[in-house]
Amino acid sequence: MKVKVRIAPSPTGFLHIGTAQSALYNWLFAHKNGGEFHLRIEDTDKERSTKEYEQSILDALEWLGLKWDGKVVRQSENTAKYREVLEQLLSEGKVFYCHHTKDELEAERQAQEGEKVPPQHVCNHKDSEKGTTPGGIIRLAVTRDADSTVSFEDEIRGHIEFKTSLLGDFSIAKSLDEPLYNFAVVVDDADMEITHVIRGEDHISNTPKQILIYEALGLAVPKFAHLPLILGSDKSKLSKRHGNTAAIGYKKDYLPEAVINFLGTLSHTFSKEIMTKKEMIEEFEFSKVHKSGAVFDVKKLNWINSQWVKNLDPAIFWKIMNVIPGFSLSDDDTTLITERLERLSDAQEFSYFWKEPEYDKELLKWKKADLDKSIETLTEVKKIIDDFDFEKGKDGLRKVLDEFSVKVGDKGLVYWPFRVALTGREKSPDPVDIAFVLGKEKTLERVEKAARLSS
């Protein structure tokens, strides 16, 4: 049987970074096994679902390079099928109408809470005339035998078992035209011939209910694999209070390859830290997926991104950076940025390459000297540059400046004001490298401008 997997986000918000990881693992498993990766939009929540959010989900998956097979499936287009299956189950007596009021159900829940037993509703309408009378919530009739269980072999976690006596007669639809999550998912997965359901561990509690629905319909049950959750710094489930959770929100700072690399290695053991999608496909195994949650480490993401940026084709980097007003660097010179860049947006810190820096007089002052001495030394540096033939190259200028540093007796006194004069910043690439990007004329202009700050 051909492997078929799916990712099924709801268009009630942006694609969550955790869902993006689930999509990646589904995609890797499908490609590892010559299968298909499908996208289903679970848009039955009419009040909260929007086309804008749906499009943002498609955009995020495409940005990450997780292209799905076939057309996009939408739950809202399958309502006739849900009704047909519900009517079938009602006619077979496998589901029934529950006419208990919200107040009655709430009173029952509170009583169970007081007795410290799992909340469940065992409905006395299923064996009465009320159970076949239209109206009210539709529930699945669940076996109450003390020894009755529902179990499955999780591809990641092994054997998992639930007592059906603890599930109660759970609801599967508000009405014939309003299916609930667990029911709709089963019908959809069966229609799409999904062989493996790969999703977050927060869905483990839904699995026994879905298996019982499969059995009621006489359908083959797919295999299940429940992934660990992504956690925030406090080890709780990653949420907005921990920072950005929308996958597309990482687009301005990170390369898609880096985000995929980070999400892939976050909860799966691979042979190395920097992995391409092709390499991850080759190594992906359920046995290598972690069982416990992993903390979303932004520092690790930044480092992974820096490795990808370093190896980025200069032409591609130029295309990415071209959105920055005034950006202008040759392909050869982009390495001065890519070697130091962790996040794409940090490229703004290197704006001195393409626009005039602003100066802080106090920043020009070397920590072991006063401002006057720093300016005096910078003036001498200007003379050295003015006399130097740039055709002799970076090493030649560096040698002359180093010799002057020995004469002054303090290398920092020479290079610190020079760096600040060229960049307006205390951190930058080697000022000699910057000078050769700017050219002799521009370098002299900036040094002279900075030297005038003493007046």
C-alpha positions in Angstrom: 0.0 0.0 0.0 1.3 3.4 -0.9 2.2 5.6 2.0 0.0 8.7 2.3 0.3 11.3 5.0 -1.3 14.7 5.6 -1.0 17.9 7.5 -4.3 19.4 8.6 -4.0 23.0 9.9 -7.0 25.2 10.7 -7.2 28.6 9.0 -8.0 30.3 12.3 -4.5 31.8 12.5 -1.1 31.7 11.0 0.7 28.3 10.6 2.2 27.6 14.0 5.9 26.7 14.1 5.0 23.4 15.8 2.6 22.6 13.0 5.4 23.5 10.6 7.6 20.9 12.3 4.8 18.3 12.0 4.5 19.1 8.3 8.2 18.6 7.9 8.2 15.2 9.5 5.2 14.1 7.5 7.0 15.4 4.4 10.2 13.6 5.2 8.4 10.3 6.0 6.5 10.5 2.7 9.6 11.2 0.6 11.6 8.5 2.5 9.0 5.9 1.5 8.0 7.1 -2.0 4.7 8.2 -0.7 2.4 11.3 -0.9 2.2 14.3 1.4 -1.2 16.0 1.4 -2.6 19.2 2.7 -6.1 19.4 4.2 -7.6 22.7 5.5 -9.8 22.1 8.5 -12.1 25.0 8.1 -15.4 23.9 9.7 -15.1 26.7 12.3 -17.0 29.2 10.1 -16.7 32.0 12.6 -12.9 32.0 13.0 -11.7 30.6 9.7 -10.7 33.1 7.0 -9.3 32.9 3.5 -6.5 35.2 4.5 -5.3 32.8 7.1 -5.6 29.9 4.7 -3.5 31.7 2.1 -0.9 32.5 4.8 -0.7 28.8 5.6 -0.1 27.9 1.9 2.5 30.7 1.7 4.4 29.4 4.8 4.5 25.8 3.5 5.7 27.0 0.1 8.3 29.2 1.7 9.6 26.3 3.7 9.7 24.2 0.6 7.1 21.7 1.9 5.1 21.3 -1.3 2.1 19.1 -1.0 0.8 16.5 -3.6 -2.4 17.0 -5.4 -5.0 19.6 -4.7 -5.7 21.2 -1.3 -8.6 19.4 0.5 -11.0 21.5 2.5 -13.4 20.1 5.2 -16.0 22.7 4.2 -16.3 21.0 0.9 -17.1 17.6 2.4 -20.2 18.4 4.5 -22.5 16.2 2.4 -20.2 13.2 3.1 -20.3 13.9 6.9 -24.1 13.9 6.8 -24.2 10.7 4.8 -21.9 8.9 7.2 -23.8 10.2 10.3 -27.1 9.0 8.9 -25.5 5.6 8.2 -24.3 5.3 11.8 -27.7 6.4 13.1 -29.5 3.8 11.0 -27.2 1.1 12.4 -27.7 2.2 16.0 -24.0 2.9 16.5 -24.6 6.5 17.4 -27.6 8.2 19.0 -29.2 11.6 19.8 -28.5 13.0 23.3 -31.1 15.4 24.6 -29.6 16.3 27.9 -29.4 20.1 28.5 -26.2 22.0 29.0 -27.1 22.6 32.6 -27.6 18.8 33.2 -24.3 18.0 31.6 -22.5 20.7 33.6 -24.0 19.5 36.8 -22.8 16.0 36.0 -19.3 17.3 35.2 -19.1 19.1 38.5 -20.3 16.1 40.4 -17.6 13.9 38.8 -15.0 16.6 39.5 -16.0 16.5 43.1 -15.7 12.7 43.2 -12.3 13.1 41.4 -13.2 10.8 38.5 -12.5 11.6 34.8 -15.3 13.7 33.3 -17.5 11.6 31.0 -21.1 11.3 30.0 -22.7 7.9 29.9 -26.0 8.7 28.3 -29.3 7.0 29.3 -30.9 8.1 26.0 -29.0 5.7 23.8 -31.2 2.7 24.7 -34.5 4.7 24.8 -36.8 6.2 22.2 -35.0 9.6 22.8 -31.9 8.2 21.2 -33.5 7.9 17.9 -35.5 11.2 18.1 -33.8 13.8 15.9 -32.3 16.8 17.8 -29.6 17.3 20.3 -26.0 16.2 20.1 -25.0 13.0 18.3 -22.9 10.7 20.4 -21.1 7.4 19.8 -22.4 4.5 21.9 -19.3 3.3 23.7 -18.9 -0.2 25.4 -18.8 0.1 29.2 -17.4 -3.3 30.0 -14.8 -2.9 32.8 -12.2 -4.9 30.9 -12.8 -3.3 27.5 -9.9 -1.3 26.1 -8.8 0.4 22.9 -5.1 0.4 22.1 -2.7 1.1 19.4 1.0 0.8 18.6 2.4 4.3 18.3 5.3 4.4 15.8 7.3 6.6 18.2 6.0 5.7 21.7 5.1 2.1 21.5 2.0 0.5 23.0 -0.7 2.9 24.3 -3.9 1.7 25.8 -7.1 3.3 27.1 -10.0 1.8 29.0 -13.2 2.5 27.1 -15.1 2.8 30.4 -13.3 6.1 31.0 -14.3 7.6 27.6 -18.0 7.8 28.1 -20.4 8.2 25.1 -18.5 11.0 23.5 -20.0 13.5 21.1 -19.2 13.3 17.4 -21.5 16.0 16.0 -23.7 18.9 17.1 -26.2 18.0 14.4 -26.2 16.2 11.0 -24.7 19.3 9.5 -22.2 20.1 12.3 -19.6 17.4 12.6 -17.1 17.7 15.5 -13.3 17.3 15.1 -12.8 13.6 15.9 -15.6 12.5 13.6 -14.6 14.8 10.6 -11.0 13.8 10.9 -11.8 10.1 10.6 -14.1 10.6 7.6 -11.5 12.8 5.9 -8.5 10.5 6.5 -10.5 7.5 5.3 -11.6 9.4 2.1 -8.0 10.5 1.5 -6.7 6.9 2.1 -4.2 8.2 4.8 -2.0 5.4 5.9 0.0 7.2 8.7 -1.3 10.0 11.0 1.8 11.9 12.2 0.9 14.7 14.6 1.7 16.3 18.0 1.5 14.4 21.2 -1.4 16.7 22.3 -3.6 14.5 20.1 -2.9 11.2 21.9 -6.1 11.6 23.9 -8.1 11.9 20.6 -6.7 8.7 19.2 -8.8 6.2 21.1 -12.0 8.1 20.2 -10.9 8.1 16.5 -10.1 4.4 16.6 -13.6 3.7 18.0 -15.1 5.7 15.1 -13.0 3.8 12.6 -14.3 0.6 14.1 -17.9 1.7 14.1 -17.5 2.5 10.4 -15.8 -0.8 9.7 -12.7 1.0 8.3 -9.0 0.0 8.5 -7.3 2.1 11.2 -4.2 4.0 10.0 -0.9 3.9 11.9 -0.3 6.7 14.4 2.9 8.5 15.3 2.8 11.2 18.0 5.5 13.8 17.9 6.9 15.6 21.0 5.8 19.2 21.5 8.0 22.2 21.0 8.5 23.9 24.4 9.2 27.4 25.5 12.1 28.4 27.7 10.1 27.5 30.8 9.4 24.0 29.5 5.7 24.7 28.9 4.1 24.3 25.4 5.4 27.0 23.1 3.0 29.9 22.9 2.8 33.6 22.0 4.0 34.6 25.4 7.4 32.9 24.5 7.7 35.1 21.4 6.9 34.6 17.7 5.1 31.3 17.0 4.0 31.9 13.4 6.2 30.0 10.9 6.0 32.8 8.3 7.1 35.3 11.0 10.6 33.9 10.7 10.9 34.8 7.0 12.4 38.3 7.6 15.3 36.9 9.7 16.0 33.4 8.5 16.6 31.4 5.4 13.9 28.7 4.8 16.7 26.0 4.7 17.9 27.1 8.1 14.4 26.9 9.7 13.8 23.5 8.1 17.3 22.4 9.4 16.5 23.7 12.9 13.0 22.1 13.1 14.3 18.8 11.8 17.1 18.4 14.2 15.1 19.8 17.2 13.2 16.6 17.8 15.1 13.9 15.7 18.6 12.6 16.1 20.6 13.1 12.9 24.2 12.4 12.1 25.2 16.1 12.1 23.8 19.5 13.0 23.7 21.1 9.6 21.4 19.0 7.4 19.8 19.5 4.0 16.3 18.2 3.3 17.8 15.5 1.1 20.1 14.3 3.9 17.2 14.4 6.4 15.0 12.2 4.0 17.8 9.6 3.9 18.2 9.5 7.7 14.6 10.0 8.9 13.3 7.2 11.2 10.5 7.1 13.7 12.9 5.3 16.1 15.1 8.4 16.1 12.3 10.9 16.9 12.6 12.0 20.6 9.8 11.1 23.0 10.1 14.2 25.2 9.6 17.8 24.2 12.5 20.0 23.0 13.0 23.7 24.0 12.9 26.2 21.1 16.4 27.6 21.4 16.6 30.8 19.4 20.4 30.9 19.9 20.7 27.5 18.2 18.4 28.7 15.3 20.6 31.8 14.9 23.7 29.6 14.7 22.2 27.3 12.2 21.1 30.2 10.1 24.6 31.7 10.3 26.0 28.5 8.8 23.6 28.5 5.9 24.2 32.2 5.3 28.0 31.7 5.1 27.5 29.1 2.3 24.9 31.1 0.4 25.5 31.9 -3.2 26.5 35.7 -3.3 24.0 36.3 -6.1 21.2 34.9 -4.0 22.3 36.8 -0.9 22.4 40.0 -3.0 18.8 39.3 -4.2 17.6 38.8 -0.6 19.4 42.0 0.7 18.3 44.1 -2.3 15.1 44.9 -0.4 17.2 47.1 1.9 17.2 50.7 0.6 20.5 51.6 -0.9 22.1 48.2 -0.5 25.1 47.9 -2.8 27.9 45.4 -2.5 29.9 43.3 -5.0 29.5 39.5 -4.9 33.1 39.3 -3.6 32.5 41.7 -0.8 29.3 40.1 0.5 31.4 37.6 2.5 32.3 40.5 4.9 28.6 40.4 5.9 27.8 36.7 5.5 30.7 35.6 7.6 29.2 37.6 10.6 25.4 37.4 10.0 23.1 35.4 12.2 19.8 36.9 11.2 19.1 38.5 7.8 17.6 41.6 9.4 20.9 42.2 11.1 22.4 43.2 7.7 21.1 46.7 8.6 24.0 46.8 11.1 26.3 46.8 8.1 24.7 49.7 6.4 27.9 51.7 6.6 29.0 49.8 3.5 26.4 51.6 1.4 25.5 54.8 3.3 27.3 57.4 5.4 27.5 56.5 9.1 26.5 58.8 11.9 29.2 59.5 14.5 29.2 59.6 18.3 32.2 61.7 19.3 32.6 59.7 22.5 32.8 56.5 20.6 35.9 57.7 18.7 37.8 57.8 22.0 40.0 54.8 22.6 39.5 53.4 26.1 43.2 53.9 27.0 43.4 57.5 25.7 41.4 60.7 25.7 39.5 62.1 22.7 42.2 64.5 21.6 44.9 61.8 21.5 42.5 59.5 19.6 41.7 62.2 17.0 45.4 63.0 16.7 46.2 59.4 15.9 43.3 59.2 13.5 44.7 62.2 11.7 48.0 60.4 11.3 46.1 57.4 9.9 44.6 59.6 7.3 48.0 60.7 6.2 49.1 57.1 5.9 46.1 56.2 3.8 46.5 59.3 1.6 50.1 58.3 0.9 49.3 54.6 0.4 48.8 53.0 -3.1 45.7 50.8 -2.8 47.1 48.8 -5.7 49.5 47.2 -3.1 46.5 45.5 -1.5 45.1 45.0 2.0 48.1 43.3 3.4 50.3 46.2 2.4 48.1 48.7 4.2 47.8 46.5 7.2 51.6 46.2 7.4 52.0 50.0 7.3 49.3 50.5 10.0 50.8 47.8 12.2 54.2 49.5 11.9 52.6 52.8 13.0 51.0 50.9 15.9 54.4 49.8 17.1 55.6 53.4 16.9 52.6 54.6 18.9 52.9 51.8 21.3 49.2 50.9 21.3 47.5 49.0 18.4 44.0 49.8 19.7 44.8 53.5 19.6 45.3 53.2 15.8 42.6 50.7 14.8 39.8 51.8 17.1 39.3 55.3 15.9 39.9 54.1 12.3 37.1 51.5 12.7 34.7 54.0 14.2 35.5 56.6 11.5 34.6 54.1 8.7 31.5 52.6 10.4 30.2 54.7 13.3 30.2 51.4 15.3 32.3 49.7 17.9 32.0 46.3 16.2 32.6 45.6 12.5 34.8 43.5 10.2 38.5 44.4 9.9 38.6 48.2 9.1 41.2 47.5 6.5 38.8 45.2 4.7 36.1 47.9 5.0 38.5 50.5 3.5 39.1 48.3 0.4 35.3 47.9 -0.1 34.7 51.7 0.3 37.7 52.6 -1.8 40.5 55.1 -1.1 38.5 58.3 -1.8 35.5 57.3 0.4 37.8 56.1 3.2 39.6 59.4 3.2 36.3 61.3 3.3 35.1 59.4 6.3 38.3 59.6 8.3 38.6 63.3 7.6 34.9 63.9 8.7 35.5 61.9 11.9 38.7 63.8 12.7 36.9 67.1 12.5 34.7 66.0 15.5 37.3 67.4 17.9 36.6 71.0 16.8 
